[in-house]
Amino acid sequence: MKVHFIAIGGSAMHNLAIALHQKGYEVSGSDDEIFEPSRSRLLKRGLLPGQQGWFPERITKDLDAVILGMHAKEDNPELLKAKELGIKIYSYPEFLFEQSKKKKRIVIGGSHGKTTITSMILHTLHYWDKKCDFMVGAQLEGFDVMVRLSEDAPCIVLEGDEYLTSPIDRRPKFHLYKPDIAVISGIAWDHMNVFPTFDNYIEQFRIFADSISRNGTLIYCENDVEVKKIGEHARPDIHTIPYTIPPHHIVDGITYLTTKDGDIPLKIFGEHNLMNLMAASYVCNKLGISDTNFWEAIQHFSGASKRLQLLASNKTAAVYKDFAHSPSKLKATTDAVKKQFPDRRLVGVMELHTYSSLNPAFLDQYRGAMDAVDIPVIYFSEHALKIKKLPPLSVEDVRSAFANPDIQVYTDSAGLFRMLRKLDMHNTNLLLMSSGNFDGVDLDAFARELIQP
């Protein structure tokens, strides 16, 4: 099969391209910008386009399909050529569904936690050598790429993103997968540029739950008020499994699960991660993994990339990075670190980077989100505002929205990191939170520089 990717450089798109290449497909692609790690991964497989840009002459009648990425626009010249020639056009979630029609589909949805839950499930299946296809939004230890498609795996685990499918399909991605087993981890308003009200956002999860196959299973977090409503009003033919925070205790900065098999030490921590773990355990149960075997595997799970990821540490200090950007994620992440290390000072640095977080109309949602932090710091880039074509944002707007008198606000990343380099890190944790990268700062190198062994 011959497939062409429009916007091949995207996080999910380049991984799908590699997966199809490994499956034996003839793969080509185009993009007007390709960044790392996509560039190196595509180059390694001989899939990196020779030139950046859009080339409608690459769209020919011998193509079996075109896969359209969200980065492309509706007037993309390659897309217009594909329409003109009548070539089948898929979004990547549509194509994943086509590839998994005969498999058991497990879809993990939620405003937060979906990457971690998906990663926990894949880690456990990999630990016990169970065959499974997948698509996940973070790089995992022991996995070369983030998408796998095969002929022989009996199931596929999909991270169910609620964002839009493609420039020509305004449905949320997770509406297209039709799960046999679904998880909803939590609902906290996000993507206000697409879902203008909280009610509109909640409705997308109701639709997702209703898309579960007949006699399928919904595993849901009963600690979340809105998720619990959806779980308790699911179709009568859907089996429902609620989950909550499991019994546990913390000793010397290590969290232990309390189970019938004894205390299980974990490399992860925080109440949200513990709830994510329970969701993953119920999914694994449905896939034939016993509780005892799950506990054995999960002890070795160190987390997904950028999800409370430890960058550097010594006996009295640590630096973590996290994807936290929405108010609920920000509060959950800071609370988790503070509770795990109650005797350490917490310095929390959060970058406003998404459309919602940089929108003055949404900023008030962050009120109180940094209150667990001893030294709270917010960073935003005026360049990001211009790129996203958003109205100006002032330092006072940010201070007022967070309603925290101790908050420091920076608009220059060089100045921010000069300040951080001067910190006395004794008995201190530093938490760096963003869906971006603080304007290109190498956070791993910075953490190693800051923390002396």
QUIVENFEN-V955317 format. One record per residue. N is the residue number from 1. RES is the residue in one letter. PHI is phi in whole degrees, -180 to 180 (999 if undefined). OMEGA is omega in radians with two decimals (999 if undefined). Layout:
((N/RES/PHI/OMEGA) (N/RES/PHI/OMEGA))
This chain:
((1/M/999/-3.09) (2/K/-109/-3.02) (3/V/-129/3.09) (4/H/-119/3.13) (5/F/-102/2.99) (6/I/-94/-3.00) (7/A/80/-3.07) (8/I/-70/-3.04) (9/G/-80/-3.12) (10/G/-63/-3.09) (11/S/-57/3.13) (12/A/-77/-3.05) (13/M/-63/-3.08) (14/H/-69/3.08) (15/N/-69/3.07) (16/L/-66/3.10) (17/A/-60/3.12) (18/I/-65/3.14) (19/A/-60/3.14) (20/L/-70/3.06) (21/H/-60/3.12) (22/Q/-67/3.12) (23/K/-83/3.10) (24/G/104/3.10) (25/Y/-75/2.99) (26/E/-89/-2.97) (27/V/-117/2.99) (28/S/-132/-3.14) (29/G/-170/3.11) (30/S/-140/3.02) (31/D/-167/3.12) (32/D/-96/3.01) (33/E/-161/-3.14) (34/I/-136/-3.09) (35/F/-107/3.04) (36/E/-74/0.06) (37/P/-87/-3.10) (38/S/-56/-3.06) (39/R/-57/-3.09) (40/S/-65/-3.12) (41/R/-66/3.11) (42/L/-68/3.13) (43/L/-61/-3.12) (44/K/-59/-3.11) (45/R/-98/-3.12) (46/G/73/-3.08) (47/L/-109/-3.12) (48/L/-71/3.12) (49/P/-57/-3.14) (50/G/-66/3.10) (51/Q/-134/3.04) (52/Q/-86/-3.13) (53/G/132/-3.12) (54/W/-111/-3.05) (55/F/-133/-3.08) (56/P/-59/3.12) (57/E/-67/3.08) (58/R/-76/-3.14) (59/I/-92/-3.06) (60/T/-124/-3.04) (61/K/-65/-3.10) (62/D/-82/3.06) (63/L/-72/3.06) (64/D/-83/-3.11) (65/A/-162/2.97) (66/V/-118/3.09) (67/I/-111/-2.98) (68/L/-102/3.13) (69/G/-91/-3.09) (70/M/-68/-3.11) (71/H/-69/-3.14) (72/A/-73/3.11) (73/K/-106/-3.11) (74/E/-63/-3.13) (75/D/-99/3.12) (76/N/-56/-3.06) (77/P/-62/3.10) (78/E/-71/3.09) (79/L/-63/3.13) (80/L/-62/3.12) (81/K/-67/3.12) (82/A/-63/3.08) (83/K/-63/-3.13) (84/E/-61/-3.12) (85/L/-86/3.12) (86/G/73/3.11) (87/I/-76/3.13) (88/K/-64/-3.11) (89/I/-113/3.10) (90/Y/-116/2.78) (91/S/-83/-3.11) (92/Y/-68/3.06) (93/P/-66/3.06) (94/E/-62/-3.10) (95/F/-69/3.08) (96/L/-61/3.10) (97/F/-64/3.12) (98/E/-59/-3.11) (99/Q/-74/-3.02) (100/S/-120/-3.09) (101/K/-57/-3.06) (102/K/-98/-3.13) (103/K/-108/2.96) (104/K/-76/-3.07) (105/R/-104/3.08) (106/I/-111/-3.06) (107/V/-122/-3.09) (108/I/-104/-3.13) (109/G/-116/3.12) (110/G/145/3.12) (111/S/-67/3.14) (112/H/-145/3.05) (113/G/92/-3.02) (114/K/-66/3.11) (115/T/-64/-3.11) (116/T/-66/3.13) (117/I/-62/3.11) (118/T/-58/-3.12) (119/S/-64/3.12) (120/M/-63/3.13) (121/I/-64/-3.12) (122/L/-65/3.09) (123/H/-58/-3.10) (124/T/-68/3.12) (125/L/-63/3.12) (126/H/-65/-3.14) (127/Y/-59/-3.11) (128/W/-96/3.04) (129/D/58/3.08) (130/K/-96/-3.13) (131/K/-70/-3.11) (132/C/-162/2.98) (133/D/-86/-3.07) (134/F/-165/2.90) (135/M/-145/-3.10) (136/V/-136/-3.00) (137/G/-94/3.12) (138/A/-145/3.10) (139/Q/-72/-3.10) (140/L/-115/3.07) (141/E/-63/3.14) (142/G/92/3.14) (143/F/-121/-3.10) (144/D/-74/-3.12) (145/V/-132/-3.03) (146/M/-102/3.08) (147/V/-134/3.02) (148/R/-133/3.08) (149/L/-132/-3.10) (150/S/-140/3.09) (151/E/-88/-2.94) (152/D/-102/-3.12) (153/A/-68/-3.08) (154/P/-79/-3.09) (155/C/-143/3.06) (156/I/-137/3.11) (157/V/-108/-3.04) (158/L/-121/2.97) (159/E/-75/-3.00) (160/G/-96/3.14) (161/D/-72/3.13) (162/E/-90/3.14) (163/Y/-75/-3.00) (164/L/-64/-3.05) (165/T/-72/-3.12) (166/S/-164/3.12) (167/P/-62/-3.11) (168/I/-113/3.11) (169/D/-140/-3.00) (170/R/-89/3.08) (171/R/-77/2.99) (172/P/-61/-3.07) (173/K/-57/-3.01) (174/F/-73/3.04) (175/H/-75/-3.01) (176/L/-96/-2.96) (177/Y/-88/3.13) (178/K/50/-3.01) (179/P/-70/2.93) (180/D/-91/3.02) (181/I/-129/-3.12) (182/A/-125/3.03) (183/V/-124/2.93) (184/I/-123/-3.00) (185/S/-91/-3.10) (186/G/174/3.12) (187/I/-130/3.07) (188/A/-139/-3.01) (189/W/-45/3.10) (190/D/-145/3.11) (191/H/57/-3.10) (192/M/-65/3.05) (193/N/-69/3.13) (194/V/-113/-3.12) (195/F/-114/-2.94) (196/P/-70/3.11) (197/T/-131/3.12) (198/F/-64/3.12) (199/D/-61/3.11) (200/N/-63/3.13) (201/Y/-66/3.12) (202/I/-59/-3.10) (203/E/-57/3.14) (204/Q/-63/3.13) (205/F/-78/3.03) (206/R/-63/3.11) (207/I/-62/3.11) (208/F/-59/-3.14) (209/A/-62/-3.13) (210/D/-73/-3.14) (211/S/-85/3.12) (212/I/-62/-3.10) (213/S/-64/3.12) (214/R/-58/-3.09) (215/N/65/3.07) (216/G/-80/-3.04) (217/T/-129/3.01) (218/L/-115/3.08) (219/I/-105/-2.99) (220/Y/-138/-3.14) (221/C/-83/-3.11) (222/E/-81/3.07) (223/N/-77/3.13) (224/D/-94/-3.04) (225/V/-58/-3.08) (226/E/-70/3.11) (227/V/-66/3.14) (228/K/-61/3.10) (229/K/-60/-3.14) (230/I/-65/-3.13) (231/G/-63/-3.10) (232/E/-77/3.12) (233/H/-116/3.10) (234/A/-68/3.11) (235/R/-54/-3.08) (236/P/-64/-3.14) (237/D/-86/3.13) (238/I/-97/3.07) (239/H/-80/-3.11) (240/T/-118/3.11) (241/I/-132/3.07) (242/P/-81/3.06) (243/Y/-138/-3.11) (244/T/-147/3.13) (245/I/-74/-3.13) (246/P/-77/3.05) (247/P/-59/-3.10) (248/H/-163/3.02) (249/H/-151/-3.09) (250/I/-117/3.09) (251/V/-133/3.09) (252/D/52/3.07) (253/G/78/3.10) (254/I/-118/3.11) (255/T/-91/3.09) (256/Y/-118/2.98) (257/L/-79/3.05) (258/T/-99/-3.06) (259/T/-131/3.10) (260/K/-66/3.10) (261/D/-94/-3.12) (262/G/102/3.13) (263/D/-76/-3.11) (264/I/-111/3.13) (265/P/-74/-3.11) (266/L/-120/3.02) (267/K/-88/3.13) (268/I/-102/3.12) (269/F/-157/3.13) (270/G/101/-3.07) (271/E/-62/3.11) (272/H/-64/3.11) (273/N/-66/3.11) (274/L/-68/3.05) (275/M/-68/3.07) (276/N/-58/3.13) (277/L/-61/3.14) (278/M/-66/3.08) (279/A/-60/3.14) (280/A/-62/-3.12) (281/S/-65/3.13) (282/Y/-69/3.06) (283/V/-63/-3.13) (284/C/-63/3.03) (285/N/-56/-3.14) (286/K/-66/3.13) (287/L/-99/3.02) (288/G/94/3.11) (289/I/-96/-3.14) (290/S/-73/3.08) (291/D/-57/-3.11) (292/T/-59/3.13) (293/N/-70/3.09) (294/F/-65/-3.14) (295/W/-59/3.14) (296/E/-62/-3.09) (297/A/-70/-2.97) (298/I/-72/3.06) (299/Q/-59/-3.06) (300/H/-96/-3.12) (301/F/-82/-3.07) (302/S/-102/3.08) (303/G/109/3.07) (304/A/-89/-3.14) (305/S/-56/3.09) (306/K/67/3.06) (307/R/-112/-3.01) (308/L/46/-3.11) (309/Q/-83/3.13) (310/L/-76/-3.13) (311/L/-95/-3.14) (312/A/-162/3.13) (313/S/-159/2.91) (314/N/-139/-3.04) (315/K/-70/-3.04) (316/T/-125/-3.06) (317/A/-154/3.10) (318/A/-155/3.02) (319/V/-122/3.10) (320/Y/-119/2.93) (321/K/-123/-3.08) (322/D/-146/-3.12) (323/F/-78/-3.03) (324/A/-51/3.08) (325/H/-143/3.10) (326/S/-84/-3.11) (327/P/-56/-3.11) (328/S/-66/3.13) (329/K/-67/-3.13) (330/L/-61/-3.12) (331/K/-67/-3.11) (332/A/-64/-3.09) (333/T/-70/3.14) (334/T/-67/3.10) (335/D/-61/-3.10) (336/A/-63/-3.12) (337/V/-66/-3.13) (338/K/-65/-3.14) (339/K/-71/-3.13) (340/Q/-70/-3.12) (341/F/-128/-3.02) (342/P/-64/-3.09) (343/D/-93/3.12) (344/R/-103/3.01) (345/R/-68/3.12) (346/L/-114/3.01) (347/V/-103/-3.10) (348/G/-115/3.14) (349/V/-120/-3.10) (350/M/-123/3.09) (351/E/-98/2.97) (352/L/-76/-2.98) (353/H/-136/-3.09) (354/T/-82/3.08) (355/Y/-56/-3.10) (356/S/-67/-3.04) (357/S/-67/3.14) (358/L/-92/-3.10) (359/N/-94/-3.13) (360/P/-55/-3.13) (361/A/-71/-3.09) (362/F/-102/-2.96) (363/L/-56/-3.11) (364/D/-61/3.10) (365/Q/-64/-3.10) (366/Y/-86/-3.11) (367/R/-54/3.11) (368/G/81/-3.03) (369/A/-69/-3.13) (370/M/-111/-3.02) (371/D/-69/3.11) (372/A/-82/-3.04) (373/V/-91/3.13) (374/D/-75/3.06) (375/I/-125/-3.10) (376/P/-88/-3.10) (377/V/-134/3.09) (378/I/-118/3.08) (379/Y/-126/2.94) (380/F/-146/-3.07) (381/S/-110/3.08) (382/E/-65/3.08) (383/H/-64/3.12) (384/A/-64/3.09) (385/L/-61/-3.13) (386/K/-67/-3.14) (387/I/-61/-3.11) (388/K/-86/3.11) (389/K/55/3.12) (390/L/-103/3.13) (391/P/-65/-3.14) (392/P/-58/3.13) (393/L/-130/-3.12) (394/S/-103/3.06) (395/V/-59/3.13) (396/E/-67/3.07) (397/D/-57/-3.10) (398/V/-69/3.13) (399/R/-58/-3.12) (400/S/-64/-3.09) (401/A/-65/-3.11) (402/F/-75/3.08) (403/A/52/3.12) (404/N/-128/-3.05) (405/P/-64/-3.11) (406/D/-89/-2.99) (407/I/-70/3.03) (408/Q/-108/-3.11) (409/V/-124/3.11) (410/Y/-121/3.03) (411/T/-121/3.13) (412/D/-128/-3.05) (413/S/-66/3.12) (414/A/-63/3.10) (415/G/-65/3.12) (416/L/-60/-3.05) (417/F/-77/2.96) (418/R/-64/3.10) (419/M/-62/-3.10) (420/L/-66/3.14) (421/R/-67/-3.12) (422/K/-89/-3.11) (423/L/-64/2.93) (424/D/-84/-3.02) (425/M/-87/3.11) (426/H/-63/3.13) (427/N/55/-3.05) (428/T/-139/2.96) (429/N/-112/3.07) (430/L/-113/-3.12) (431/L/-117/-3.12) (432/L/-106/-2.99) (433/M/-123/3.12) (434/S/-172/2.92) (435/S/-92/3.07) (436/G/-111/-3.12) (437/N/-146/3.12) (438/F/54/3.13) (439/D/61/2.97) (440/G/90/3.12) (441/V/-71/3.05) (442/D/-80/-3.03) (443/L/-68/3.13) (444/D/-65/3.14) (445/A/-66/3.12) (446/F/-62/-3.13) (447/A/-63/3.13) (448/R/-65/3.09) (449/E/-68/-3.05) (450/L/-77/-3.05) (451/I/-99/3.08) (452/Q/-92/-3.12) (453/P/-57/999))
